Structure formats: structure tokens, C-alpha cells
């Protein structure tokens, strides 16, 4: 080749470069010997023989790489356009959604403010009413307590007056009724015998001094008349003493039950006491 050309690798300086590339493509599969080209190095020190088919193969590969890069640039450009489109849509949707959300928040805040401003007076009014009701309740409780105390004091005064009247017109009380208790009997067994009275019930009222004194109330279930009894046990002489303390019947002061003297009988003779007690209660006229 002429000395004006640089090297074989700079094949673009060769005028017949395209023809050589075309020939290399068409004869790539042939096994015919390919002429060689002598090339001077850039330094001019050594000489190389380069095969034209290798030059053509490299050129074809470079062209393929260039084509692939160009295709990749086109794909990247298309994807970039699609991305910009999606990004613009997303931005528009985001702005629209944020605008709607801010509008909704403002509306709800306004409604909440209106509701709060409307309910605060009602809450204050209800709080005042509640405080007034609490004050009235405390006053009512105080009044009720005072009334109860006054009632109790009145009842105590009435009882005291009755006691004083009774002392003024006191008649010697009859001796209490004594019942001989068997060795194996107790106060509870006597109470159980009283509970067997026909048409009556015996209610234990109080216990005094341990088990020595036992107060019972006999109530007629039909007429609700009351007779209270005091049962006293004696550990020394093994006796049970029964004495009426209250009789809510007509003409109780002249009642045979209260005027009756001492009655001595065994526990087996309880029917006599039952008859006497029923007779005393039945003397009360019905209201």
C-alpha cells in the first residue's frame, strides 16, 4: 500500500475498505486462502501481516455492537418517555388527592369546631344541673338523717313516757311461769317446741348473757298479733323460766294470760301452755 496510509487498523483511510468488508462477509464460510496485507507499525520497526478476514470479522462485530447500542438507545428513549408520562400522571394524581384530602380535613375541622362550640354550652349547663342535683341529694340525705334521728328520739321519748306511766300505775307483776327442764333438753329445744305451736311462729329476737336469756316473739300468721316471751335458763337448779314481756292483744292488762299465776309443768305438758297462749292471742278482736 502507499506510504500515505497509516496502519491496517485504521482501515477507514483505505479507499477500498467497504469492498473489502463486503468480500469478507460473502467469503466468511469459504476455506480459500485469503491474501494478506503487509502493514508497517507506527514506529516503523517491525512488519506485520494481517489477514483480511479477521479485519472483516472485527468490523462486522463492531457494526453489530453499534447497532445494538443504537437499538438500546432507542429503547431507553422510549422507556424514558413512558416513565415521564407515568411520572406526570402520578404527580397529577398525587396533587389531586392531596388537594381533596386537605379540603376534607379543613371541612372536618370546621365541622368539629362548630360541634364543639355548640356542645360546650350544653355540657356546661348539664354540669351545673348535675352539681345542683348533687347538692339537693346531700341536702335530702341530711334531712332524712335528721328526720330519722328525730323519729328515733321521739320513739325513745314515747317509750320513756310509757315506762313512766306504767311505773305510776304499776301493779305487782305476776310471778314468771316456770317450766321444769329435762336433763337432756336445752334452750334451743324449748324454742323448737314453741315453733310447733299451731298457727304461730317463734322468732328469736336477741340473746343476752350468752345462752342464759333468750327472747322470743310469737306471731300469729293470720292476724299478725304478737306475744313476746323471755326464756331464762338456770344452770344451778336446771330450770327454764318463761315470762311474757309484751302482749299485743286487746285488754292486755286484764288478760288471763298476764294475770295467771305460776304454772308448773313438764316439757311433755307443753300442750297446756300452747292452749293458754292461743287463747290469749285469740282474744284480740280483728280490725
BAKE-208945 format. One record per residue (C-alpha): z negated, y, x negated. Coordinates in steps of 0.5 Angstrom, whole numbers. Layout:
% BAKE-208945
<pt Z="Z" Y="Y" X="X"/>
...
//
This chain:
% BAKE-208945
<pt Z="0" Y="0" X="0"/>
<pt Z="1" Y="7" X="-2"/>
<pt Z="-5" Y="10" X="-6"/>
<pt Z="-6" Y="16" X="-1"/>
<pt Z="-10" Y="11" X="4"/>
<pt Z="-17" Y="10" X="2"/>
<pt Z="-19" Y="3" X="4"/>
<pt Z="-17" Y="-3" X="8"/>
<pt Z="-24" Y="-2" X="12"/>
<pt Z="-21" Y="5" X="14"/>
<pt Z="-15" Y="2" X="18"/>
<pt Z="-15" Y="8" X="22"/>
<pt Z="-11" Y="11" X="17"/>
<pt Z="-6" Y="6" X="17"/>
<pt Z="0" Y="7" X="21"/>
<pt Z="2" Y="0" X="23"/>
<pt Z="-6" Y="-1" X="25"/>
<pt Z="-4" Y="-2" X="32"/>
<pt Z="2" Y="-7" X="31"/>
<pt Z="-3" Y="-11" X="26"/>
<pt Z="-8" Y="-11" X="31"/>
<pt Z="-3" Y="-14" X="37"/>
<pt Z="-1" Y="-19" X="32"/>
<pt Z="-8" Y="-21" X="30"/>
<pt Z="-9" Y="-22" X="38"/>
<pt Z="-3" Y="-26" X="39"/>
<pt Z="-4" Y="-31" X="33"/>
<pt Z="-11" Y="-32" X="33"/>
<pt Z="-10" Y="-39" X="35"/>
<pt Z="-5" Y="-41" X="30"/>
<pt Z="-6" Y="-44" X="24"/>
<pt Z="0" Y="-41" X="20"/>
<pt Z="-2" Y="-37" X="13"/>
<pt Z="-3" Y="-30" X="14"/>
<pt Z="-1" Y="-25" X="9"/>
<pt Z="-6" Y="-22" X="5"/>
<pt Z="-7" Y="-14" X="3"/>
<pt Z="-10" Y="-12" X="-3"/>
<pt Z="-15" Y="-6" X="-3"/>
<pt Z="-18" Y="-2" X="-8"/>
<pt Z="-25" Y="-1" X="-8"/>
<pt Z="-28" Y="6" X="-7"/>
<pt Z="-30" Y="6" X="-14"/>
<pt Z="-23" Y="3" X="-17"/>
<pt Z="-27" Y="-2" X="-21"/>
<pt Z="-25" Y="-9" X="-17"/>
<pt Z="-20" Y="-11" X="-13"/>
<pt Z="-21" Y="-15" X="-6"/>
<pt Z="-16" Y="-19" X="-2"/>
<pt Z="-18" Y="-18" X="6"/>
<pt Z="-15" Y="-23" X="11"/>
<pt Z="-12" Y="-19" X="17"/>
<pt Z="-14" Y="-24" X="22"/>
<pt Z="-21" Y="-22" X="20"/>
<pt Z="-20" Y="-15" X="21"/>
<pt Z="-17" Y="-16" X="28"/>
<pt Z="-23" Y="-20" X="30"/>
<pt Z="-27" Y="-15" X="28"/>
<pt Z="-23" Y="-10" X="31"/>
<pt Z="-23" Y="-14" X="38"/>
<pt Z="-31" Y="-15" X="38"/>
<pt Z="-31" Y="-7" X="36"/>
<pt Z="-27" Y="-6" X="42"/>
<pt Z="-31" Y="-11" X="47"/>
<pt Z="-37" Y="-7" X="44"/>
<pt Z="-34" Y="0" X="46"/>
<pt Z="-32" Y="-3" X="53"/>
<pt Z="-39" Y="-6" X="54"/>
<pt Z="-42" Y="1" X="52"/>
<pt Z="-38" Y="5" X="57"/>
<pt Z="-39" Y="0" X="63"/>
<pt Z="-46" Y="0" X="61"/>
<pt Z="-46" Y="8" X="61"/>
<pt Z="-42" Y="8" X="68"/>
<pt Z="-48" Y="3" X="71"/>
<pt Z="-53" Y="8" X="68"/>
<pt Z="-50" Y="14" X="71"/>
<pt Z="-49" Y="10" X="78"/>
<pt Z="-57" Y="8" X="78"/>
<pt Z="-59" Y="15" X="76"/>
<pt Z="-55" Y="18" X="82"/>
<pt Z="-58" Y="12" X="86"/>
<pt Z="-65" Y="14" X="83"/>
<pt Z="-64" Y="21" X="84"/>
<pt Z="-62" Y="20" X="91"/>
<pt Z="-69" Y="16" X="93"/>
<pt Z="-73" Y="21" X="89"/>
<pt Z="-70" Y="26" X="93"/>
<pt Z="-72" Y="22" X="100"/>
<pt Z="-79" Y="20" X="97"/>
<pt Z="-80" Y="27" X="95"/>
<pt Z="-78" Y="30" X="102"/>
<pt Z="-82" Y="24" X="106"/>
<pt Z="-88" Y="26" X="102"/>
<pt Z="-88" Y="33" X="103"/>
<pt Z="-86" Y="32" X="111"/>
<pt Z="-92" Y="27" X="111"/>
<pt Z="-97" Y="32" X="107"/>
<pt Z="-95" Y="37" X="112"/>
<pt Z="-96" Y="33" X="118"/>
<pt Z="-103" Y="31" X="115"/>
<pt Z="-105" Y="38" X="113"/>
<pt Z="-103" Y="40" X="120"/>
<pt Z="-107" Y="34" X="123"/>
<pt Z="-113" Y="36" X="119"/>
<pt Z="-113" Y="43" X="121"/>
<pt Z="-113" Y="41" X="128"/>
<pt Z="-118" Y="36" X="128"/>
<pt Z="-122" Y="41" X="124"/>
<pt Z="-121" Y="47" X="129"/>
<pt Z="-123" Y="42" X="135"/>
<pt Z="-129" Y="40" X="131"/>
<pt Z="-131" Y="47" X="130"/>
<pt Z="-130" Y="48" X="138"/>
<pt Z="-134" Y="42" X="140"/>
<pt Z="-140" Y="44" X="135"/>
<pt Z="-140" Y="51" X="138"/>
<pt Z="-140" Y="48" X="145"/>
<pt Z="-145" Y="43" X="144"/>
<pt Z="-150" Y="47" X="140"/>
<pt Z="-153" Y="51" X="146"/>
<pt Z="-154" Y="44" X="150"/>
<pt Z="-157" Y="41" X="144"/>
<pt Z="-162" Y="47" X="143"/>
<pt Z="-163" Y="47" X="151"/>
<pt Z="-165" Y="40" X="151"/>
<pt Z="-169" Y="40" X="145"/>
<pt Z="-173" Y="46" X="149"/>
<pt Z="-173" Y="41" X="155"/>
<pt Z="-176" Y="35" X="151"/>
<pt Z="-181" Y="40" X="148"/>
<pt Z="-183" Y="42" X="155"/>
<pt Z="-184" Y="35" X="157"/>
<pt Z="-188" Y="33" X="151"/>
<pt Z="-193" Y="39" X="153"/>
<pt Z="-193" Y="37" X="160"/>
<pt Z="-194" Y="30" X="158"/>
<pt Z="-200" Y="32" X="154"/>
<pt Z="-203" Y="36" X="159"/>
<pt Z="-202" Y="31" X="164"/>
<pt Z="-206" Y="26" X="159"/>
<pt Z="-211" Y="31" X="158"/>
<pt Z="-212" Y="32" X="165"/>
<pt Z="-212" Y="24" X="167"/>
<pt Z="-217" Y="23" X="162"/>
<pt Z="-222" Y="29" X="164"/>
<pt Z="-221" Y="26" X="171"/>
<pt Z="-223" Y="19" X="169"/>
<pt Z="-229" Y="22" X="165"/>
<pt Z="-231" Y="26" X="172"/>
<pt Z="-230" Y="20" X="176"/>
<pt Z="-234" Y="15" X="172"/>
<pt Z="-239" Y="21" X="171"/>
<pt Z="-239" Y="21" X="179"/>
<pt Z="-240" Y="14" X="180"/>
<pt Z="-245" Y="14" X="175"/>
<pt Z="-249" Y="19" X="179"/>
<pt Z="-248" Y="16" X="185"/>
<pt Z="-251" Y="9" X="182"/>
<pt Z="-257" Y="13" X="180"/>
<pt Z="-258" Y="17" X="187"/>
<pt Z="-257" Y="10" X="190"/>
<pt Z="-262" Y="7" X="185"/>
<pt Z="-267" Y="13" X="186"/>
<pt Z="-266" Y="12" X="194"/>
<pt Z="-267" Y="4" X="193"/>
<pt Z="-274" Y="6" X="189"/>
<pt Z="-276" Y="11" X="194"/>
<pt Z="-275" Y="6" X="200"/>
<pt Z="-276" Y="-1" X="195"/>
<pt Z="-279" Y="-7" X="199"/>
<pt Z="-282" Y="-12" X="194"/>
<pt Z="-276" Y="-17" X="192"/>
<pt Z="-277" Y="-24" X="194"/>
<pt Z="-278" Y="-29" X="189"/>
<pt Z="-272" Y="-32" X="186"/>
<pt Z="-269" Y="-38" X="188"/>
<pt Z="-271" Y="-44" X="183"/>
<pt Z="-267" Y="-50" X="182"/>
<pt Z="-269" Y="-56" X="178"/>
<pt Z="-264" Y="-58" X="173"/>
<pt Z="-263" Y="-65" X="171"/>
<pt Z="-264" Y="-66" X="163"/>
<pt Z="-256" Y="-67" X="162"/>
<pt Z="-254" Y="-61" X="166"/>
<pt Z="-252" Y="-54" X="163"/>
<pt Z="-251" Y="-47" X="166"/>
<pt Z="-243" Y="-49" X="166"/>
<pt Z="-244" Y="-55" X="170"/>
<pt Z="-248" Y="-51" X="175"/>
<pt Z="-242" Y="-46" X="175"/>
<pt Z="-237" Y="-51" X="176"/>
<pt Z="-242" Y="-54" X="182"/>
<pt Z="-241" Y="-46" X="185"/>
<pt Z="-234" Y="-46" X="184"/>
<pt Z="-234" Y="-52" X="189"/>
<pt Z="-236" Y="-48" X="195"/>
<pt Z="-231" Y="-49" X="201"/>
<pt Z="-227" Y="-42" X="202"/>
<pt Z="-230" Y="-39" X="196"/>
<pt Z="-229" Y="-38" X="188"/>
<pt Z="-234" Y="-36" X="183"/>
<pt Z="-232" Y="-31" X="178"/>
<pt Z="-236" Y="-31" X="171"/>
<pt Z="-238" Y="-23" X="170"/>
<pt Z="-242" Y="-23" X="164"/>
<pt Z="-246" Y="-27" X="159"/>
<pt Z="-253" Y="-24" X="157"/>
<pt Z="-257" Y="-26" X="151"/>
<pt Z="-253" Y="-32" X="149"/>
<pt Z="-253" Y="-37" X="155"/>
<pt Z="-260" Y="-35" X="158"/>
<pt Z="-257" Y="-31" X="163"/>
<pt Z="-250" Y="-32" X="167"/>
<pt Z="-248" Y="-27" X="172"/>
<pt Z="-243" Y="-30" X="177"/>
<pt Z="-239" Y="-27" X="183"/>
<pt Z="-238" Y="-31" X="189"/>
<pt Z="-232" Y="-28" X="193"/>
<pt Z="-229" Y="-30" X="200"/>
<pt Z="-222" Y="-32" X="199"/>
<pt Z="-220" Y="-30" X="206"/>
<pt Z="-225" Y="-24" X="208"/>
<pt Z="-226" Y="-22" X="200"/>
<pt Z="-233" Y="-21" X="201"/>
<pt Z="-238" Y="-21" X="195"/>
<pt Z="-244" Y="-24" X="193"/>
<pt Z="-247" Y="-23" X="186"/>
<pt Z="-252" Y="-28" X="183"/>
<pt Z="-256" Y="-28" X="177"/>
<pt Z="-257" Y="-35" X="174"/>
<pt Z="-262" Y="-36" X="168"/>
<pt Z="-264" Y="-42" X="164"/>
<pt Z="-271" Y="-43" X="161"/>
<pt Z="-271" Y="-47" X="155"/>
<pt Z="-278" Y="-48" X="156"/>
<pt Z="-279" Y="-51" X="163"/>
<pt Z="-272" Y="-54" X="163"/>
<pt Z="-270" Y="-50" X="170"/>
<pt Z="-265" Y="-46" X="173"/>
<pt Z="-267" Y="-40" X="176"/>
<pt Z="-262" Y="-37" X="181"/>
<pt Z="-263" Y="-30" X="184"/>
<pt Z="-258" Y="-26" X="189"/>
<pt Z="-257" Y="-19" X="186"/>
<pt Z="-251" Y="-16" X="190"/>
<pt Z="-249" Y="-18" X="197"/>
<pt Z="-243" Y="-14" X="201"/>
<pt Z="-245" Y="-16" X="208"/>
<pt Z="-247" Y="-12" X="214"/>
<pt Z="-254" Y="-11" X="215"/>
<pt Z="-255" Y="-14" X="208"/>
<pt Z="-263" Y="-11" X="207"/>
<pt Z="-264" Y="-15" X="214"/>
<pt Z="-260" Y="-21" X="212"/>
<pt Z="-264" Y="-28" X="212"/>
<pt Z="-260" Y="-30" X="205"/>
<pt Z="-264" Y="-24" X="202"/>
<pt Z="-271" Y="-25" X="206"/>
<pt Z="-271" Y="-32" X="205"/>
<pt Z="-277" Y="-34" X="200"/>
<pt Z="-276" Y="-39" X="194"/>
<pt Z="-272" Y="-45" X="196"/>
<pt Z="-274" Y="-51" X="191"/>
<pt Z="-268" Y="-57" X="191"/>
<pt Z="-265" Y="-61" X="186"/>
<pt Z="-258" Y="-60" X="184"/>
<pt Z="-256" Y="-66" X="189"/>
<pt Z="-258" Y="-62" X="194"/>
<pt Z="-253" Y="-56" X="193"/>
<pt Z="-250" Y="-57" X="200"/>
<pt Z="-256" Y="-53" X="203"/>
<pt Z="-255" Y="-48" X="198"/>
<pt Z="-248" Y="-48" X="200"/>
<pt Z="-249" Y="-47" X="207"/>
<pt Z="-254" Y="-42" X="206"/>
<pt Z="-249" Y="-38" X="202"/>
<pt Z="-243" Y="-39" X="207"/>
<pt Z="-248" Y="-37" X="213"/>
<pt Z="-250" Y="-30" X="209"/>
<pt Z="-242" Y="-29" X="208"/>
<pt Z="-240" Y="-30" X="215"/>
<pt Z="-245" Y="-25" X="218"/>
<pt Z="-240" Y="-20" X="215"/>
<pt Z="-236" Y="-17" X="221"/>
<pt Z="-229" Y="-17" X="220"/>
<pt Z="-226" Y="-10" X="219"/>
//
